[in-house]
Amino acid sequence: MTLKQVLFAVVSAGLALSVGAGPKFVALGWEFAKCGPKELIANADKLDRTALDGVAVLGTFRDAQGNACDARSVMETGPWTKESAKEMLPYLRQFKDHPSLRHSLLSSFRHPTKRIAWTDDAGWARVASNMRLLAALARAAGVLGLYADEEDYAKQRQFVVTAADRGTYDELAALARRRGAETFRGVFEAYPTVRVLFLRLLTSGHGFWSAYYAAPDPLAEARRRSDLWPSFVNG
């Protein structure tokens, strides 16, 4: 990572985050998509020469079979092992020593590249386990919190009712709310003071980003669009 690349990241992928005594500038873009804790610490002195207060950190893990995974696959791999999470701790704990990293966030929740059935108990339990591990890692390392990117890059329409789903919209919305509660319950249990940053919390990653702001009845609009994301978040 060159200083020029870092400066470009500051311009193209930053977000003001209100933390403590005033807003902080955290870089979240694709420029950091492959930057793990070890690489960031190796370049921390260069980062400290920028206006950054933190970045999105991509954690890497292994499952019980030893397969390598990273936080971009939080919904489709694992469950990840606690032992693999510990490998990042020495580097993450050094973030507090660098002004450009003190307010960093661990990358966490992503849409899957293969849709998970709402009735798949094992699949959602795996997601919840991975999210809990990420929160526990953030707490142990003294990292501010988690960053969730809910854009549907793989076009799987996880949070929209499809022909594969069984049940009415109301039934599926109730199930989505339950899965949301299951997914994040462990996060708040593992790290009660965690900050979770969503780029579009009550909108969605399906092209509906501004639909609810102008709607006279946002809930009716979600139903009309068969959108389950607001229910998931509400959980």
Residue frames as qw, qx, qy, qz and C-alpha x, y, z in Angstrom:
[[0.000, 0.889, 0.458, 0.000, 0.00, 0.00, 0.00],
 [0.426, 0.245, -0.008, 0.871, 1.50, 3.32, -1.05],
 [0.045, -0.410, -0.389, 0.824, 0.77, 6.66, 0.56],
 [0.247, 0.105, -0.391, -0.880, -0.84, 7.76, -2.71],
 [0.403, -0.262, -0.825, -0.297, -3.23, 4.81, -2.53],
 [0.263, -0.426, -0.694, 0.517, -4.05, 5.61, 1.07],
 [0.061, 0.315, 0.084, -0.943, -4.81, 9.25, 0.25],
 [0.343, -0.057, -0.618, -0.705, -7.04, 8.12, -2.62],
 [0.361, -0.363, -0.857, 0.059, -8.91, 5.90, -0.18],
 [0.107, -0.390, -0.467, 0.786, -9.48, 8.86, 2.10],
 [0.240, 0.223, -0.202, -0.923, -11.08, 10.81, -0.74],
 [0.470, 0.022, -0.653, -0.593, -13.09, 7.98, -2.31],
 [0.641, -0.251, -0.716, -0.113, -14.20, 5.81, 0.57],
 [0.157, 0.098, -0.594, 0.783, -14.59, 7.78, 3.75],
 [0.415, -0.637, -0.565, -0.321, -17.42, 8.19, 6.21],
 [0.088, -0.483, 0.400, -0.774, -17.81, 10.63, 9.08],
 [0.637, -0.357, -0.683, 0.014, -18.58, 8.69, 12.26],
 [0.292, -0.733, 0.175, -0.588, -19.63, 10.47, 15.44],
 [0.821, -0.195, -0.475, 0.249, -17.58, 8.95, 18.24],
 [0.566, -0.415, -0.307, 0.642, -16.79, 10.57, 21.55],
 [0.126, -0.711, -0.079, 0.687, -15.55, 14.14, 21.20],
 [0.310, 0.650, -0.257, -0.644, -16.61, 14.86, 17.66],
 [0.894, 0.398, 0.024, -0.203, -16.87, 13.08, 14.29],
 [0.501, -0.453, 0.660, 0.330, -14.19, 10.67, 13.09],
 [0.578, 0.580, -0.354, -0.452, -13.19, 9.86, 9.53],
 [0.655, -0.182, 0.733, -0.004, -13.24, 6.12, 8.79],
 [0.349, 0.441, -0.607, -0.561, -12.30, 4.64, 5.40],
 [0.712, 0.053, 0.614, -0.336, -14.56, 1.78, 4.31],
 [0.647, 0.576, -0.193, -0.460, -14.03, 1.33, 0.57],
 [0.972, 0.233, -0.024, 0.022, -12.78, -1.41, -1.73],
 [0.345, 0.739, -0.494, 0.300, -9.26, -0.06, -1.36],
 [0.277, -0.481, 0.709, -0.435, -9.25, -1.79, 2.03],
 [0.892, 0.001, -0.125, -0.435, -11.09, -4.93, 0.93],
 [0.906, 0.125, -0.366, 0.169, -7.98, -7.09, 1.27],
 [0.155, 0.596, -0.501, 0.608, -6.27, -5.32, 4.14],
 [0.755, -0.427, -0.495, 0.057, -6.01, -7.46, 7.24],
 [0.492, -0.869, 0.009, 0.053, -4.73, -6.34, 10.66],
 [0.757, -0.289, 0.252, 0.529, -1.15, -7.41, 9.98],
 [0.479, 0.445, 0.337, 0.677, -0.93, -5.43, 6.72],
 [0.114, -0.911, -0.214, -0.334, -2.52, -2.36, 8.29],
 [0.616, -0.746, 0.095, 0.235, -0.05, -2.35, 11.18],
 [0.717, -0.009, 0.310, 0.624, 2.81, -2.76, 8.69],
 [0.271, 0.497, 0.316, 0.761, 1.60, 0.45, 7.01],
 [0.308, -0.792, -0.491, 0.191, 0.38, 2.26, 10.11],
 [0.362, -0.486, 0.026, 0.795, 3.05, 4.95, 10.01],
 [0.099, 0.142, 0.532, 0.829, 1.96, 5.88, 6.47],
 [0.221, -0.654, -0.677, -0.257, -1.69, 5.87, 7.49],
 [0.390, -0.667, -0.363, 0.521, -0.85, 8.16, 10.40],
 [0.227, -0.216, 0.224, 0.923, 0.20, 10.80, 7.85],
 [0.124, -0.411, -0.636, -0.642, -3.40, 10.99, 6.58],
 [0.359, -0.293, 0.169, -0.870, -6.58, 12.46, 8.08],
 [0.680, -0.201, -0.654, -0.264, -7.93, 9.02, 8.91],
 [0.448, -0.481, 0.502, -0.562, -9.19, 8.06, 12.35],
 [0.633, -0.086, 0.750, -0.169, -9.90, 4.43, 11.41],
 [0.364, 0.284, -0.684, -0.565, -10.52, 1.95, 8.61],
 [0.918, -0.024, 0.054, -0.392, -12.66, -1.10, 7.90],
 [0.151, -0.529, 0.835, 0.009, -10.58, -4.16, 8.80],
 [0.836, 0.141, -0.383, -0.365, -11.02, -7.50, 7.02],
 [0.543, -0.464, 0.667, -0.210, -10.57, -10.39, 9.44],
 [0.622, 0.296, -0.680, -0.249, -9.44, -13.83, 8.24],
 [0.680, -0.316, 0.508, -0.424, -10.47, -17.06, 9.94],
 [0.280, 0.191, -0.914, -0.222, -10.52, -20.85, 9.59],
 [0.800, -0.238, -0.097, -0.542, -13.34, -23.31, 10.07],
 [0.779, -0.404, 0.454, -0.155, -13.12, -26.65, 11.91],
 [0.923, 0.268, 0.214, 0.175, -11.74, -28.32, 8.78],
 [0.548, -0.407, 0.244, 0.689, -8.96, -25.74, 8.47],
 [0.409, 0.606, 0.470, 0.494, -10.46, -23.97, 5.45],
 [0.237, -0.161, -0.091, 0.954, -9.48, -20.32, 5.14],
 [0.027, 0.776, 0.608, 0.168, -12.35, -17.81, 5.30],
 [0.206, 0.044, -0.159, 0.965, -12.74, -14.07, 5.67],
 [0.170, 0.391, 0.541, -0.725, -15.43, -11.72, 6.88],
 [0.380, 0.247, -0.360, -0.816, -16.83, -11.26, 3.38],
 [0.522, -0.056, -0.793, -0.310, -18.16, -14.82, 3.66],
 [0.215, -0.174, 0.655, -0.703, -19.74, -14.40, 7.10],
 [0.724, 0.104, 0.213, -0.648, -23.07, -15.81, 5.85],
 [0.870, 0.332, -0.244, -0.272, -21.73, -18.80, 3.96],
 [0.612, 0.334, -0.663, 0.273, -18.66, -20.31, 5.62],
 [0.152, -0.414, 0.631, -0.638, -17.89, -21.67, 9.05],
 [0.355, -0.933, -0.052, -0.037, -18.66, -21.72, 11.82],
 [0.422, 0.683, -0.435, 0.408, -15.24, -20.14, 12.30],
 [0.770, -0.288, -0.461, 0.334, -12.99, -21.27, 15.14],
 [0.361, -0.931, -0.009, 0.047, -12.03, -19.14, 18.13],
 [0.734, -0.346, 0.278, 0.513, -8.41, -20.23, 17.68],
 [0.516, 0.411, 0.369, 0.654, -8.17, -18.66, 14.22],
 [0.069, -0.932, -0.219, -0.280, -9.60, -15.37, 15.54],
 [0.620, -0.728, 0.056, 0.286, -6.83, -15.18, 18.16],
 [0.718, 0.107, 0.245, 0.643, -4.17, -14.94, 15.45],
 [0.215, 0.715, 0.234, 0.623, -5.25, -11.35, 14.71],
 [0.480, -0.826, -0.282, 0.091, -5.27, -10.13, 18.31],
 [0.603, -0.391, 0.038, 0.694, -1.61, -9.01, 18.56],
 [0.273, 0.234, 0.366, 0.858, -2.05, -6.77, 15.51],
 [0.211, -0.731, -0.488, -0.428, -5.50, -5.43, 16.38],
 [0.555, -0.717, -0.294, 0.303, -4.35, -4.48, 19.86],
 [0.489, -0.178, 0.122, 0.845, -1.72, -2.22, 18.32],
 [0.141, 0.666, 0.491, 0.544, -4.40, -0.11, 16.62],
 [0.346, -0.884, -0.294, 0.110, -4.80, 2.04, 19.74],
 [0.554, -0.490, 0.153, 0.656, -1.22, 3.23, 19.30],
 [0.274, 0.093, 0.496, 0.819, -1.96, 4.79, 15.90],
 [0.257, 0.396, 0.268, -0.840, -4.28, 7.79, 15.47],
 [0.421, 0.251, -0.515, -0.703, -5.26, 6.56, 12.00],
 [0.474, -0.045, -0.863, -0.169, -6.52, 3.22, 13.39],
 [0.060, -0.027, 0.719, -0.692, -7.99, 3.98, 16.83],
 [0.554, 0.262, 0.344, -0.711, -11.57, 4.13, 15.57],
 [0.258, 0.215, -0.818, -0.468, -11.45, 1.18, 13.18],
 [0.781, 0.037, 0.267, -0.563, -14.30, -1.26, 12.58],
 [0.335, -0.146, 0.911, 0.190, -14.15, -4.97, 11.80],
 [0.484, 0.117, -0.511, -0.701, -15.91, -5.89, 8.57],
 [0.372, 0.015, 0.848, -0.376, -18.78, -8.18, 9.43],
 [0.575, 0.428, 0.642, -0.272, -22.26, -8.74, 8.00],
 [0.122, 0.331, -0.570, -0.742, -22.48, -9.19, 4.21],
 [0.823, 0.257, 0.027, -0.505, -25.07, -10.55, 1.82],
 [0.714, -0.182, 0.659, 0.152, -24.34, -14.16, 0.81],
 [0.189, 0.407, -0.642, -0.622, -23.21, -15.28, -2.64],
 [0.338, -0.175, -0.877, -0.291, -25.70, -18.15, -2.30],
 [0.486, -0.435, -0.026, -0.758, -29.10, -17.44, -0.78],
 [0.054, 0.036, -0.908, 0.413, -29.89, -19.03, 2.61],
 [0.389, -0.487, -0.673, -0.398, -33.42, -20.36, 3.05],
 [0.328, -0.545, 0.232, -0.736, -35.29, -18.60, 5.84],
 [0.899, -0.311, -0.017, -0.306, -36.18, -22.05, 7.21],
 [0.777, 0.295, -0.457, 0.318, -32.53, -23.23, 7.29],
 [0.616, -0.786, 0.000, -0.052, -31.89, -23.34, 11.04],
 [0.832, -0.227, 0.139, 0.487, -28.34, -24.67, 10.66],
 [0.489, 0.511, 0.185, 0.682, -27.45, -22.02, 8.10],
 [0.164, -0.851, -0.056, -0.496, -28.66, -19.14, 10.26],
 [0.771, -0.624, 0.028, 0.124, -27.01, -20.64, 13.35],
 [0.763, 0.082, 0.119, 0.630, -23.71, -20.57, 11.43],
 [0.188, 0.708, 0.119, 0.671, -24.22, -16.89, 10.59],
 [0.502, -0.822, -0.040, -0.265, -24.99, -16.09, 14.23],
 [0.862, -0.363, 0.047, 0.350, -21.90, -17.98, 15.41],
 [0.610, 0.312, 0.112, 0.720, -19.63, -16.07, 13.03],
 [0.051, -0.790, -0.104, -0.602, -21.12, -12.72, 14.02],
 [0.696, -0.717, -0.028, -0.028, -20.69, -13.49, 17.71],
 [0.830, -0.130, 0.073, 0.537, -17.04, -14.39, 17.08],
 [0.370, 0.561, 0.116, 0.731, -16.45, -11.11, 15.26],
 [0.338, -0.834, -0.065, -0.432, -17.96, -9.15, 18.14],
 [0.826, -0.536, 0.018, 0.172, -15.92, -11.07, 20.72],
 [0.731, 0.158, 0.086, 0.658, -12.76, -10.43, 18.70],
 [0.118, 0.730, 0.095, 0.667, -13.51, -6.70, 18.47],
 [0.564, -0.793, -0.022, -0.230, -14.05, -6.49, 22.21],
 [0.876, -0.326, 0.055, 0.351, -10.92, -8.47, 23.08],
 [0.619, 0.276, 0.138, 0.722, -8.85, -6.27, 20.76],
 [0.153, -0.590, -0.240, 0.756, -10.33, -2.98, 21.96],
 [0.114, 0.171, 0.561, 0.802, -11.71, -2.24, 18.48],
 [0.298, 0.044, 0.144, -0.943, -14.62, 0.20, 18.31],
 [0.681, 0.242, 0.466, -0.510, -17.11, -2.12, 16.64],
 [0.529, 0.172, 0.780, 0.288, -18.36, -3.75, 13.45],
 [0.261, 0.426, -0.275, -0.821, -19.07, -2.54, 9.93],
 [0.564, 0.311, 0.762, -0.063, -21.91, -4.12, 7.93],
 [0.151, 0.317, -0.485, -0.801, -22.12, -3.84, 4.15],
 [0.535, 0.294, 0.719, -0.332, -25.65, -4.86, 3.19],
 [0.467, 0.545, -0.309, -0.624, -25.44, -4.25, -0.57],
 [0.876, 0.124, 0.452, -0.113, -26.49, -7.30, -2.60],
 [0.030, 0.651, -0.595, -0.470, -23.40, -7.60, -4.79],
 [0.165, -0.101, 0.954, 0.231, -24.13, -11.22, -5.83],
 [0.504, 0.009, -0.309, -0.807, -27.79, -10.44, -6.71],
 [0.202, -0.085, -0.970, 0.103, -29.10, -13.22, -4.46],
 [0.452, -0.428, -0.228, -0.749, -32.10, -11.21, -3.22],
 [0.335, -0.069, -0.849, 0.404, -31.68, -12.69, 0.24],
 [0.030, 0.315, 0.564, -0.763, -34.00, -10.13, 1.79],
 [0.484, 0.186, -0.205, -0.830, -36.70, -10.08, -0.88],
 [0.738, 0.113, 0.590, -0.308, -39.48, -12.68, -1.10],
 [0.222, 0.390, -0.725, -0.521, -38.78, -15.05, -4.01],
 [0.800, 0.037, -0.370, -0.471, -40.52, -18.03, -5.58],
 [0.541, 0.155, -0.788, 0.249, -38.36, -20.32, -3.43],
 [0.129, -0.143, 0.603, -0.774, -39.97, -19.00, -0.24],
 [0.347, -0.408, -0.816, -0.215, -43.01, -20.66, 1.27],
 [0.226, -0.559, -0.595, 0.532, -45.62, -18.68, 3.18],
 [0.113, 0.919, 0.341, 0.161, -47.33, -15.32, 3.13],
 [0.313, 0.659, -0.214, 0.650, -45.45, -12.05, 3.32],
 [0.490, -0.711, 0.199, -0.464, -46.47, -11.62, 6.97],
 [0.960, -0.267, 0.064, 0.049, -45.21, -15.11, 7.83],
 [0.776, 0.322, -0.078, 0.536, -41.90, -14.52, 6.08],
 [0.035, 0.763, -0.177, 0.621, -41.52, -11.08, 7.64],
 [0.717, -0.625, 0.169, -0.259, -41.95, -12.63, 11.09],
 [0.957, -0.046, 0.056, 0.280, -39.34, -15.27, 10.24],
 [0.518, 0.586, -0.110, 0.613, -36.94, -12.61, 8.92],
 [0.299, -0.793, 0.199, -0.492, -37.38, -10.66, 12.16],
 [0.899, -0.415, 0.141, -0.022, -36.56, -13.81, 14.12],
 [0.859, 0.224, 0.001, 0.461, -33.42, -14.42, 12.05],
 [0.198, 0.761, -0.154, 0.598, -32.33, -10.84, 12.61],
 [0.589, -0.708, 0.218, -0.323, -32.66, -11.29, 16.36],
 [0.964, -0.164, 0.122, 0.168, -30.72, -14.56, 16.22],
 [0.696, 0.508, -0.052, 0.505, -27.96, -13.04, 14.09],
 [0.155, 0.667, -0.233, 0.690, -27.29, -10.05, 16.33],
 [0.727, -0.652, -0.072, -0.201, -28.21, -11.35, 19.78],
 [0.890, -0.177, -0.051, 0.417, -24.78, -12.92, 20.12],
 [0.421, 0.545, -0.039, 0.724, -23.12, -9.71, 18.93],
 [0.265, -0.725, 0.092, -0.629, -24.59, -7.66, 21.77],
 [0.874, -0.483, -0.035, -0.030, -24.04, -10.43, 24.30],
 [0.842, 0.056, -0.050, 0.535, -20.37, -10.75, 23.34],
 [0.353, 0.076, -0.026, 0.932, -19.80, -6.97, 23.21],
 [0.039, -0.726, -0.641, 0.246, -22.55, -5.00, 25.00],
 [0.034, -0.806, -0.035, 0.590, -21.12, -1.58, 24.06],
 [0.501, 0.068, 0.612, 0.607, -20.33, -2.45, 20.44],
 [0.327, 0.608, -0.032, -0.723, -21.01, 0.08, 17.69],
 [0.552, 0.244, 0.746, 0.282, -22.46, -1.48, 14.55],
 [0.145, 0.537, -0.183, -0.811, -22.30, 0.72, 11.47],
 [0.540, 0.451, 0.691, 0.163, -24.75, 0.02, 8.61],
 [0.159, -0.066, 0.334, 0.927, -24.49, 2.17, 5.50],
 [0.425, -0.189, -0.378, -0.801, -28.24, 1.82, 4.80],
 [0.155, -0.056, 0.859, -0.485, -29.83, 0.59, 8.01],
 [0.458, 0.384, 0.650, -0.469, -33.56, 0.86, 7.26],
 [0.597, 0.548, -0.280, -0.515, -33.34, 0.96, 3.50],
 [0.908, -0.047, 0.414, 0.041, -31.90, -2.02, 1.64],
 [0.252, -0.487, 0.629, 0.551, -29.34, -3.21, -0.88],
 [0.481, 0.341, 0.789, 0.170, -31.91, -4.02, -3.57],
 [0.156, 0.311, 0.436, 0.830, -32.23, -0.72, -5.37],
 [0.291, -0.769, -0.538, -0.186, -34.86, 0.54, -2.88],
 [0.503, -0.030, -0.371, 0.780, -32.39, 2.82, -1.13],
 [0.048, -0.009, 0.161, -0.986, -34.54, 5.96, -1.09],
 [0.320, -0.378, -0.712, -0.498, -38.01, 4.45, -1.55],
 [0.437, -0.555, -0.677, 0.207, -39.01, 4.57, 2.11],
 [0.240, -0.230, -0.211, 0.919, -37.99, 8.15, 2.79],
 [0.228, 0.013, -0.255, -0.940, -40.66, 9.53, 0.47],
 [0.353, -0.309, -0.840, -0.271, -43.33, 6.88, 1.15],
 [0.444, -0.494, 0.066, -0.745, -46.36, 8.04, 3.19],
 [0.874, -0.339, 0.220, -0.269, -46.52, 4.53, 4.68],
 [0.121, 0.635, -0.759, -0.075, -43.03, 2.92, 4.75],
 [0.474, -0.110, 0.853, -0.188, -44.34, -0.43, 6.04],
 [0.722, 0.518, 0.358, -0.289, -46.89, -0.65, 3.24],
 [0.432, 0.781, -0.400, -0.207, -44.14, 0.20, 0.76],
 [0.166, -0.459, 0.872, -0.024, -41.95, -2.61, 2.10],
 [0.629, 0.193, 0.715, -0.234, -44.86, -5.04, 1.72],
 [0.637, 0.702, 0.052, -0.315, -45.53, -3.81, -1.82],
 [0.349, 0.728, -0.584, -0.082, -41.89, -4.46, -2.71],
 [0.967, -0.117, -0.225, -0.014, -41.84, -7.83, -0.87],
 [0.327, 0.624, -0.506, 0.498, -38.86, -6.47, 1.04],
 [0.810, -0.455, -0.366, 0.055, -37.88, -8.39, 4.19],
 [0.517, 0.302, -0.347, 0.722, -34.85, -6.29, 5.11],
 [0.257, -0.549, 0.185, -0.773, -36.72, -3.85, 7.42],
 [0.870, -0.384, -0.112, -0.289, -38.13, -6.85, 9.30],
 [0.851, 0.075, -0.328, 0.404, -34.69, -8.43, 9.63],
 [0.259, 0.416, -0.306, 0.816, -33.22, -5.19, 10.99],
 [0.531, -0.537, 0.021, -0.655, -36.17, -4.72, 13.32],
 [0.922, -0.247, -0.297, 0.013, -35.36, -8.12, 14.80]]
